[in-house]
Amino acid sequence: MKNPQRKDEFENNPVPTQSALRSFKNMSKAKPSPLPPDTLVGEYRIVRRVAAGGFGVVYLAMGSDGQQVAIKEYLPASLVTRAPGAVIPTVQSDKLSLYRLGLKSFFEEGRSLAQISHPSVVSVMNFFRENETVYMVMNYLEGASLQDYIITARELKRPKVFRESTIRSLFDEILRGLRIVHQHKMLHLDIKPANIFISDDDKAVLIDFGAAREVLSKEGNFIRPMYTPGFAAPEMYRRDSSMGPWTDIYAIGACIYACMLGFPPAEAPQRASGDRMAVALKRMQSVYSDNLMEVVHWCMALDPLARPQSVFALQKELNKGGSRRYTKLSVGDKVRMQLGAMGTGKGKTAASPLGPGTKLK
């Protein structure tokens, strides 16, 4: 359902320029080259590259009927190379089995997503094998990611990044879609602001599922993790851990946190050794309701069993009616937080924006 207040808030926060986003780009080795424009894959003609990450490349393409589509190509940068102008990726023999494992998972992900029809879940129209890889064909969306809006809103230096009503409306939509995903026995496993897309017609859509990425992360021996620090649940750091809806729910809590404070929470292992999340959230105590703070704490519990075990349970709490309490900071709280900030050497804002090597995504 459209929310005029939310749309107004997003429209008043223009998408940041490339220079504003530059500090959020990862420094990494050269990635395999994208497909050249006018390359034909299946019945689609590549127009241009839209985005690229460590796991794949997304293109704008045209179907034989003239319809614009987005095509995601399985192209894990840690496993393949591809020269400019080439079409088929090159995989070293010692990485071939892992490449094929991820390929199979990516294909199955496309098959599962094609069975889901929900406005808050990216629509997969087609998926096929070609050029020794897999392509996933999706609706092409116009708009910007939630990450883009958070960065822009944070730079305006207002007391709150987004209004509470905007946050509740946005995540109500996302949770409706995520609930359908979980009912299909799937997990997203890479929920973050960069993977929540706000379309020009004011729809919030979950994109870029990470199940195949998670397979490679568990089976491979990569120096750099394939999950996103700050948004990845603690169980994602352990090979022998059990993951479920509670894993995605941790990431939802981290996204709400980012919408409130303008930057991601500390990554899970850091929180386990000394958790300062409560201190960071306390700064927003008089800005956001006690209930919303409690929702974030609940979602981001380090113990998976202490989190909501289903999206439905979280929806019930997030949609609770009645008046919302806003507990104001006491003088003592303010003094203690000021002293804590001085102790960290960071002045009044002990919680800084993104640290080196971390992306708000």
Secondary structure as GFF3:
##gff-version 3
##sequence-region A 1 361
A	DSSP	alpha_helix	4	11	.	.	.	ID=ss1
A	DSSP	alpha_helix	18	21	.	.	.	ID=ss2
A	DSSP	three_ten_helix	22	24	.	.	.	ID=ss3
A	DSSP	beta_strand	40	41	.	.	.	ID=ss4
A	DSSP	beta_strand	44	52	.	.	.	ID=ss5
A	DSSP	beta_strand	56	62	.	.	.	ID=ss6
A	DSSP	beta_strand	68	74	.	.	.	ID=ss7
A	DSSP	beta_strand	80	81	.	.	.	ID=ss8
A	DSSP	beta_strand	90	91	.	.	.	ID=ss9
A	DSSP	three_ten_helix	93	95	.	.	.	ID=ss10
A	DSSP	alpha_helix	96	113	.	.	.	ID=ss11
A	DSSP	beta_strand	124	130	.	.	.	ID=ss12
A	DSSP	beta_strand	133	139	.	.	.	ID=ss13
A	DSSP	beta_strand	143	145	.	.	.	ID=ss14
A	DSSP	alpha_helix	146	155	.	.	.	ID=ss15
A	DSSP	alpha_helix	164	183	.	.	.	ID=ss16
A	DSSP	three_ten_helix	193	195	.	.	.	ID=ss17
A	DSSP	beta_strand	196	199	.	.	.	ID=ss18
A	DSSP	beta_strand	204	206	.	.	.	ID=ss19
A	DSSP	alpha_helix	211	219	.	.	.	ID=ss20
A	DSSP	three_ten_helix	234	237	.	.	.	ID=ss21
A	DSSP	alpha_helix	245	261	.	.	.	ID=ss22
A	DSSP	alpha_helix	268	273	.	.	.	ID=ss23
A	DSSP	alpha_helix	277	282	.	.	.	ID=ss24
A	DSSP	alpha_helix	290	299	.	.	.	ID=ss25
A	DSSP	three_ten_helix	304	306	.	.	.	ID=ss26
A	DSSP	alpha_helix	311	318	.	.	.	ID=ss27
A	DSSP	alpha_helix	331	344	.	.	.	ID=ss28
###
